Amino acid sequence: MSISIIVAIAQNNAIGFENKLLYWLPNDLKRFKALTTGHTIIMGRKTFESLPKGALPNRRNIVLTRQDIEFPGAERYASLETALAQCKAEEEVFIIGGASVYREAMPLADKLYITHIEDTPAQADVFFPEIDASVWKETGREAHPTDEKHLYPYCFVDYQRR
């Protein structure tokens, strides 16, 4: 099983504010859907609660929480370790947030799918860990300028653990 992290980050590694994404980038959302459809996605409770329509379709949704709450359309596990143990047969599992789940998953991850947004937001309260170049090697980069649907230039960058 391969563990992948997928996230959009600002230049200061910001990823969210008040449980919302900082940026609305339709091409980032399309890439997210294309990469994660048909796979398992693992997220924290707040990330699940931030999804506008609940569990994401055509994916196995796993929510990490120690609280005794049901999440319609999703499985619940108390720890990342327990959740990953339930995914041994999977080809690729995606970690989709939030910040504490990303921090915990970073040392376990094999790949990073990062959307680097060329902007620093005025407000942010959650951040992605530093991507250490001695640990991660860039394997692909696709740059995109601003356009009518994207207010900021951004790059899709893939990393592989060295």
Secondary structure, 3 states (H helix, E strand, C coil): CEEEEEEEECCCCEEEECCEECCCCHHHHHHHHHHHCCCEEEEEHHHHHHCCCCCCCCCEEEEECCCCCCCCCEEEECCHHHHHHCCCCCCEEEECCCHHHHHHHHHHCCEEEEEEECCCCCCCCEECCCCCCCCEEEEEEEEECCECCECCCEEEEEEEEC
